[in-house]
Amino acid sequence: MTAAQIAATLHLTGLTQRAFGDAIGVSKMSVSNWLSGTYAASANAVANIHRLRAEHDADLARIIQLANDGAPMILGAHARGRDWSIGLAARLIDRLPDAEIVWD
């Protein structure tokens, strides 16, 4: 996985480097090193990044379904926190520009 792919996944999820590292079981410094190209992520880390992305995608699919049913997306209500929710909201409005998004 390239530094650009990791950066895109980090941006997509809305997480900070620290939260991203915590979610995949590595330090913030490891994430920083990957992003700078100093080191490559291990196979285990890459698998965890893919798992995290799949979790974000699954959350998005649920939110899209709820939005299609007329339910608003409530920002800040996710167990992973506000940044994760904001990342989901950005992806939601990319797909459904008229979706209702409210702050918790």
ZIFEN-V71386 format. One record per residue. N is the residue number from 1. BURIAL is + if it has 9 or more other ideal C-beta (glycine too) atoms within 8 Angstrom, else -. D_FIRST is the distance of its C-alpha to the first C-alpha in Angstrom with 2 decimals. Layout:
N,BURIAL,D_FIRST  N,BURIAL,D_FIRST
//
This chain:
1,-,0.00  2,-,3.79  3,+,6.79  4,-,8.24  5,-,6.23  6,+,6.91  7,+,10.27  8,-,11.02  9,+,10.65  10,+,12.71  11,-,15.15  12,+,15.46  13,+,16.47  14,+,18.80  15,+,18.22  16,-,18.82  17,+,16.47  18,-,18.94  19,+,19.12  20,+,15.38  21,+,15.31  22,-,18.45  23,+,17.17  24,+,14.34  25,-,16.56  26,-,15.54  27,-,17.42  28,-,17.27  29,-,17.10  30,+,13.84  31,+,12.32  32,+,14.26  33,+,13.11  34,+,9.37  35,+,10.65  36,-,12.99  37,-,10.79  38,-,13.21  39,-,11.03  40,-,7.58  41,+,7.05  42,-,9.01  43,-,8.88  44,-,11.34  45,+,9.65  46,+,6.70  47,-,9.85  48,+,11.64  49,+,9.45  50,-,9.95  51,+,13.52  52,+,14.07  53,+,13.10  54,-,15.42  55,-,18.04  56,+,17.98  57,-,18.33  58,-,21.15  59,+,22.86  60,+,22.75  61,-,24.30  62,-,27.04  63,+,27.73  64,+,28.00  65,-,30.44  66,+,32.45  67,+,32.54  68,-,33.75  69,-,36.43  70,-,37.47  71,-,36.16  72,-,34.81  73,+,31.47  74,+,32.39  75,+,30.10  76,+,29.78  77,-,30.64  78,+,27.28  79,-,26.93  80,+,23.65  81,+,25.75  82,-,26.52  83,+,23.18  84,+,21.60  85,+,24.71  86,+,24.53  87,+,20.99  88,+,22.46  89,+,25.52  90,+,23.69  91,+,21.97  92,+,25.40  93,+,27.35  94,-,24.96  95,-,25.98  96,+,29.48  97,-,30.86  98,-,34.12  99,+,32.74  100,-,34.63  101,+,32.73  102,-,34.79  103,-,34.38  104,-,35.16
//
